[in-house]
């Protein structure tokens, strides 16, 4: 198997995602276009499903994780 031999479509944005020779069914890859985290469901044919999204601080939907709300001192 040669690196780049497999590719599948991102279910979020429709761009093609290369799957290298070391990836296995159940593994994850990231879409270079929309940064979605994708799980490999099959290799022949390639089937990818969305399992998460990586947000950057510049993303308007980014929410920083401050942990449990119970740990916050809301009186300050």
Secondary structure, 3 states (H helix, E strand, C coil): CCCCCEEEECCCCCCEEEECCCCCCCCEEECCCCCEEEEEEEECCEEEEEEEECCCCCCCCCCCCCCCHHHCCCCC
